[in-house]
Amino acid sequence: MTKPTVLVLMGYDLAAIPVVRWLADDFQVLLVAARNATNQRHSDAFATACAAAAEWRWIDALFDDWQTVETALTWHRTYGIDHVVCLDEKGLIIAARLRALLGVRTGQGVASAHAYRYKDRMYRAAGQAVAVPRFVVAASSFEVADAAERLGLPVVVKPVDGSGSRDTHVLRDSAELLAWLRGRPIRRPEPVLVQRFVDGDMYHVDGVVAGGRTHGVRVSRYGGSTLGYKDSQALTSTMVDTGGKEFAVLSEQVARTVAALPDPADSVFHAEFFLTAAGDAYLCEIAARAGGGAIAPAYALSTGVDLFWAHALLQCGLVDEVLAAYDAPGTRGGRYGFLLENTPAGRLLWASSDCELPGVVRCDLLARPGQVYEGPASSADLLRQFVIEVHDDQDTADLYRRIDTWCHHNRAVA
């Protein structure tokens, strides 16, 4: 009996996320891979994935090159594509467009992909159910200045389709606003979102949405700012107690947000919320994908479910298999957290991944020794990531400080 056919659009390292291996037993896999999927350090994983695929092609600018569409159409005529899988936020709208073009019934549709990607559409839809910051879409520097005056400083300016806090700026006073305006052309190549700054702690909420309901929800509190990379400050995240007030408030908020947005047709999600000192929650953003950094490994330790694996299977209609994984025997449970160390400015000569500090359960070296770095351009530009087990919040804060000190003694930059 012929296996169903799945088109996989892969922009991630295939050693870190072995999506072809996850799918090859049940599906005939057609792989289109971008440069990062062929990561030179893990070329064996790329070769193994290609060998397991019925067809494969390397398209460097996978999500911008029309060859991706032509390749999908050609393979569809030959094989008949039943599912389209994409795990990378940059490609989710392309994947949705291909599903519509090919008549694929599983996976996220175009309207939902737009709402989960474009912040203005997201806020308009979600704002019917949860609080969102006041915002204006600005297409020129004049409109940014007008929006700042209308909303009142401080404001946040960011791309309407941004991710990883890239090109995100907090303008706290008129001097910072003027500096931002002076540093950019009046005519914007792309519109930006200008939103009122929310003074509160930031949390991320991660899990699965199936049949319109959320499952496996975990709530984590960021330490520092997701914009801390601009000052080379490590970002930390710590899961909150599932029996606590923060969890109750934000798990309800994310359920209401998902219900208000166009149905992602079974997916994973990564949402961020602000929680003020008065207990008011505001949606920052939500995406129909797994969170970046060390969110996925920390989540997997707590729930037994790999969010990237879940996302791949859900896009193929395997909802029951994903939900059953949460109840599988041997699930570890508990609370976990992580620390993200940014790439330095300069040539990385050496960095250790052998961290034996008590409480650290995983350390991943993500940068390449010998490579020249200009410093981080987003919160996703990382040298190392550390996953920790959480027992006590004060002990956890102390551990983060010890990891930060360890980092400075276990790398060399020229």
Rosetta blueprint (number, residue, H / E / L):
1 M L
2 T L
3 K L
4 P L
5 T E
6 V E
7 L E
8 V E
9 L E
10 M E
11 G L
12 Y L
13 D L
14 L L
15 A L
16 A L
17 I L
18 P L
19 V H
20 V H
21 R H
22 W H
23 L H
24 A H
25 D L
26 D L
27 F L
28 Q E
29 V E
30 L E
31 L E
32 V E
33 A E
34 A L
35 R H
36 N H
37 A H
38 T H
39 N L
40 Q H
41 R H
42 H H
43 S H
44 D H
45 A H
46 F H
47 A H
48 T H
49 A H
50 C H
51 A H
52 A H
53 A L
54 A L
55 E E
56 W E
57 R E
58 W E
59 I L
60 D L
61 A L
62 L L
63 F L
64 D L
65 D L
66 W L
67 Q H
68 T H
69 V H
70 E H
71 T H
72 A H
73 L H
74 T H
75 W H
76 H H
77 R H
78 T H
79 Y H
80 G L
81 I L
82 D L
83 H E
84 V E
85 V E
86 C E
87 L L
88 D L
89 E H
90 K H
91 G H
92 L H
93 I H
94 I H
95 A H
96 A H
97 R H
98 L H
99 R H
100 A H
101 L H
102 L H
103 G L
104 V L
105 R L
106 T L
107 G L
108 Q L
109 G L
110 V H
111 A H
112 S H
113 A H
114 H H
115 A H
116 Y H
117 R H
118 Y L
119 K H
120 D H
121 R H
122 M H
123 Y H
124 R H
125 A H
126 A H
127 G L
128 Q L
129 A L
130 V L
131 A L
132 V L
133 P L
134 R L
135 F E
136 V E
137 V E
138 A E
139 A E
140 S E
141 S H
142 F H
143 E H
144 V H
145 A H
146 D H
147 A H
148 A H
149 E H
150 R H
151 L H
152 G L
153 L L
154 P L
155 V E
156 V E
157 V E
158 K E
159 P E
160 V L
161 D L
162 G L
163 S L
164 G L
165 S L
166 R L
167 D L
168 T L
169 H E
170 V E
171 L E
172 R L
173 D L
174 S H
175 A H
176 E H
177 L H
178 L H
179 A H
180 W H
181 L H
182 R H
183 G L
184 R L
185 P L
186 I L
187 R E
188 R E
189 P E
190 E E
191 P E
192 V E
193 L E
194 V E
195 Q E
196 R E
197 F L
198 V L
199 D L
200 G L
201 D E
202 M E
203 Y E
204 H E
205 V E
206 D E
207 G E
208 V E
209 V E
210 A E
211 G L
212 G L
213 R E
214 T E
215 H E
216 G E
217 V E
218 R E
219 V E
220 S E
221 R E
222 Y E
223 G E
224 G L
225 S L
226 T L
227 L L
228 G H
229 Y H
230 K H
231 D H
232 S L
233 Q L
234 A L
235 L E
236 T E
237 S E
238 T E
239 M E
240 V L
241 D L
242 T L
243 G L
244 G L
245 K H
246 E H
247 F H
248 A H
249 V H
250 L H
251 S H
252 E H
253 Q H
254 V H
255 A H
256 R H
257 T H
258 V H
259 A H
260 A H
261 L L
262 P L
263 D L
264 P L
265 A L
266 D L
267 S E
268 V E
269 F E
270 H E
271 A E
272 E E
273 F E
274 F E
275 L E
276 T L
277 A L
278 A L
279 G L
280 D L
281 A E
282 Y E
283 L E
284 C E
285 E E
286 I E
287 A E
288 A L
289 R L
290 A L
291 G L
292 G L
293 G L
294 A L
295 I H
296 A H
297 P H
298 A H
299 Y H
300 A H
301 L H
302 S H
303 T H
304 G L
305 V L
306 D L
307 L H
308 F H
309 W H
310 A H
311 H H
312 A H
313 L H
314 L H
315 Q L
316 C L
317 G L
318 L L
319 V H
320 D H
321 E H
322 V H
323 L H
324 A H
325 A H
326 Y L
327 D L
328 A L
329 P L
330 G L
331 T L
332 R L
333 G L
334 G L
335 R E
336 Y E
337 G E
338 F E
339 L E
340 L E
341 E E
342 N E
343 T L
344 P L
345 A E
346 G E
347 R E
348 L E
349 L E
350 W E
351 A E
352 S L
353 S L
354 D L
355 C L
356 E L
357 L L
358 P L
359 G L
360 V E
361 V E
362 R E
363 C E
364 D E
365 L E
366 L L
367 A L
368 R L
369 P L
370 G L
371 Q L
372 V E
373 Y E
374 E E
375 G L
376 P L
377 A L
378 S L
379 S L
380 A L
381 D L
382 L E
383 L E
384 R E
385 Q E
386 F E
387 V E
388 I E
389 E E
390 V E
391 H L
392 D L
393 D H
394 Q H
395 D H
396 T H
397 A H
398 D H
399 L H
400 Y H
401 R H
402 R H
403 I H
404 D H
405 T H
406 W H
407 C H
408 H H
409 H H
410 N L
411 R E
412 A E
413 V E
414 A L
